[in-house]
Amino acid sequence: MAIRSRPKTNDMFNALAHPLRRRILRRMIKQRREMSPRELAGDLSEPLSALSYHVRVLAECEAIRLTRTKQVRGSTQHFYRPAIRHKWARLALAAREPKPKKRRRRGEEKG
């Protein structure tokens, strides 16, 4: 298995395609401190299991980096910081997200 020294641009592009991963990065950038998946899950009101998966994806494409670990009640808590190198990715995160359109229920009229 070959080891890559730098992430491919496509990896970062694909990682940022998911709205939760963008929310994670924006929260980390706004907080300006290292954060654990548990903290992020609480801040973003998301299940820890789903958030941990997306944090791993962001770490694999080097959008975030592991800064330290801490033993907590028999498990290891990981702490990360943003580490985005691509200028286009930083600009994309700075842009406002469009608000999702409300779906009309079947039978509702426009109005």
ZAKOLSE-573563 format. One record per residue (C-alpha): x, y, z; residue in three letters. Coordinates in nm, 4 decimals. Example, Ala and Ser with C-alpha at 12.3 -4.5 7.8 and 13.67 -1.06 7.14 Angstrom:
BEGIN
1.2300  -0.4500  0.7800  ALA .
1.3670  -0.1060  0.7140  SER .
END
This chain:
BEGIN
0.0000  0.0000  0.0000  MET .
0.1496  0.3346  -0.1027  ALA .
0.1709  0.6149  0.1515  ILE .
0.0757  0.9614  0.0299  ARG .
0.2665  1.2527  0.1722  SER .
0.0081  1.5191  0.0764  ARG .
-0.3660  1.4921  0.0205  PRO .
-0.4972  1.5197  -0.3311  LYS .
-0.7086  1.8250  -0.4091  THR .
-0.9946  1.5906  -0.5010  ASN .
-0.9881  1.4409  -0.1500  ASP .
-1.0384  1.7847  0.0034  MET .
-1.3043  1.8708  -0.2544  PHE .
-1.4951  1.5493  -0.1809  ASN .
-1.4610  1.5994  0.1946  ALA .
-1.6058  1.9511  0.1746  LEU .
-1.8966  1.8304  -0.0373  ALA .
-2.0716  1.7063  0.2777  HIS .
-2.2610  1.9775  0.4725  PRO .
-2.1807  1.8303  0.8161  LEU .
-1.8086  1.8314  0.7414  ARG .
-1.8335  2.1986  0.6426  ARG .
-2.0181  2.2692  0.9687  ARG .
-1.7465  2.0874  1.1649  ILE .
-1.4705  2.2905  1.0025  LEU .
-1.6552  2.6187  1.0449  ARG .
-1.7121  2.5457  1.4142  ARG .
-1.3459  2.4570  1.4665  MET .
-1.2304  2.7715  1.2853  ILE .
-1.4725  2.9889  1.4837  LYS .
-1.3664  2.8420  1.8203  GLN .
-0.9930  2.8969  1.7467  ARG .
-0.8915  2.6107  1.9723  ARG .
-0.8477  2.2380  1.9501  GLU .
-1.1697  2.0406  1.9798  MET .
-1.2670  1.6788  2.0292  SER .
-1.5410  1.4968  1.8389  PRO .
-1.7384  1.4806  2.1654  ARG .
-1.7291  1.8613  2.2020  GLU .
-1.8237  1.9073  1.8378  LEU .
-2.1122  1.6607  1.8682  ALA .
-2.2538  1.8623  2.1576  GLY .
-2.2012  2.1978  1.9872  ASP .
-2.3559  2.0846  1.6590  LEU .
-2.6319  1.8661  1.8126  SER .
-2.5222  1.5621  1.6115  GLU .
-2.4753  1.2002  1.7235  PRO .
-2.1169  1.1300  1.8324  LEU .
-2.0907  0.8240  1.6059  SER .
-2.1782  1.0210  1.2912  ALA .
-1.9599  1.3141  1.3896  LEU .
-1.6605  1.0890  1.4654  SER .
-1.6868  0.9355  1.1195  TYR .
-1.6812  1.2774  0.9517  HIS .
-1.3889  1.3916  1.1693  VAL .
-1.1938  1.0857  1.0495  ARG .
-1.2673  1.1783  0.6873  VAL .
-1.1450  1.5334  0.7499  LEU .
-0.8299  1.4031  0.9189  ALA .
-0.7560  1.1641  0.6300  GLU .
-0.7624  1.4480  0.3750  CYS .
-0.5611  1.6672  0.6159  GLU .
-0.8311  1.9326  0.6579  ALA .
-0.7734  1.8892  1.0324  ILE .
-0.4807  1.7533  1.2294  ARG .
-0.4572  1.5597  1.5525  LEU .
-0.2963  1.7788  1.8197  THR .
-0.3154  1.5550  2.1268  ARG .
-0.4912  1.2655  2.2941  THR .
-0.6184  1.2294  2.6499  LYS .
-0.7198  0.9221  2.8478  GLN .
-1.0752  0.9596  2.9781  VAL .
-1.2431  0.6785  3.1767  ARG .
-1.0814  0.3945  2.9838  GLY .
-1.1040  0.5512  2.6388  SER .
-0.8881  0.7882  2.4375  THR .
-1.0210  1.1298  2.3515  GLN .
-0.8697  1.2916  2.0398  HIS .
-0.8301  1.6660  1.9881  PHE .
-0.7981  1.8325  1.6473  TYR .
-0.7279  2.1720  1.4911  ARG .
-0.8086  2.2952  1.1389  PRO .
-0.5171  2.2534  0.8951  ALA .
-0.6568  2.3599  0.5568  ILE .
-0.3812  2.4426  0.3073  ARG .
-0.5896  2.5020  -0.0047  HIS .
-0.6930  2.8657  -0.0498  LYS .
-1.0079  2.7656  -0.2423  TRP .
-1.1193  2.5497  0.0527  ALA .
-1.0744  2.8370  0.3007  ARG .
-1.2738  3.0643  0.0692  LEU .
-1.5482  2.8027  0.0327  ALA .
-1.5799  2.7738  0.4111  LEU .
-1.5987  3.1516  0.4466  ALA .
-1.8927  3.1692  0.2028  ALA .
-2.2449  3.1648  0.3433  ARG .
-2.4468  2.8486  0.3012  GLU .
-2.7787  2.8873  0.1193  PRO .
-3.0769  2.8217  0.3435  LYS .
-3.2502  2.4943  0.2617  PRO .
-3.5854  2.5351  0.0899  LYS .
-3.8893  2.4326  0.2867  LYS .
-4.0643  2.1368  0.1345  ARG .
-4.4340  2.1654  0.0760  ARG .
-4.6487  1.8838  0.1893  ARG .
-4.8512  1.6989  -0.0650  ARG .
-5.1698  1.8908  -0.1350  GLY .
-5.0439  2.2289  -0.0084  GLU .
-5.0851  2.5221  -0.2381  GLU .
-4.8206  2.7760  -0.3282  LYS .
-4.8601  3.0907  -0.1403  GLY .
END
